[in-house]
């Protein structure tokens, strides 16, 4: 198995905890029990439909404060200000069975953030222009449109996620300090994840959808449109050296086009990438992933690049990639396991223009 040296260099942590987790914990600290009308910093403790916009908010928008409730934005907008340090637009900390739907969240460090708890749903939300700090150790450096941290069995569906960053449009994170708590069984489906390409302070920027973990297993990324994001369209990370692998995930029936045209001086991105172990047999890659029936076209570097093992890559249409001029050793389909070729990966029934190994078919 050929080592892949990109994975660990892309991890972002803040004092052992993810930036998103720290931002959620910091948001709404001055909030009190839900008031009418709902305003910046309100803690929502019962099912609520907004009747007006909320904002501009200085340090977080709304915080969910109870299980099994629905926050319906009613077509309204929760908004911050055009600067970093605005916290999370809608935070769901330590709760289950919550639904957030039907409106816009913009101009925060992250749009919607789920921390711990589980079985929550975020649907029909437009998360746009949520931009965190580019410094990795920033308390408010969440930098994502919709994020899940240390939480399982959530559903992120039918959302529009545009111009968020600098890290990602939608992400599922673990935490090196809490690796035994999984971020597993989450479903990301039917979303429009477009043009998340907003800042260029470092190399860990601007993925469309990322499963970072550690201990992010059995997640499903299905039926999304992932287009025009700055780095990789869909990225599944290695285990960050924790021994809690990101395995058994599914990437299926997504339309992944035109990603990876990051600004000058950065690595150009792939359509779909499964990261492997960076030089250590003790580090597990994004193994046992099913990548099937995706359309992967016009991405800057590789269409589908695989550096992990025991994956099944089947029935994908990967053509017209390597779209950034002058790139070498990039292909529509690229298996980085060279000795033996493809190792324990199975490639079958794919449509492609170029491939790096004859075991790819």
Protein Blocks (a to p, Z undefined) as FASTA:
>chain_A
ZZdfklmmmpcceehiafklmmmmmgoklpccddddddehiacfbdcddfbdcdddfbbc
bdcfbehiacdekhpacdddddehklpfbdcehiahiacehiadehiabfbdceehihia
cehiacehiacdfbfklfklnopabdcehiahiacehiacehiajkbmbdcdddfklmmp
ccehiacehiacehiafbcfbfkehifbdcebgoiehiacehiacehiablfbdcddeho
nopacehiacehiacehihiacehiacddfbdcdddehiakbccdehiacehiacehiab
lmbdcfbehiacehiacehiakbghiahiafbdcfbfbdghilaccehiacfbdcbfkbZ
Z
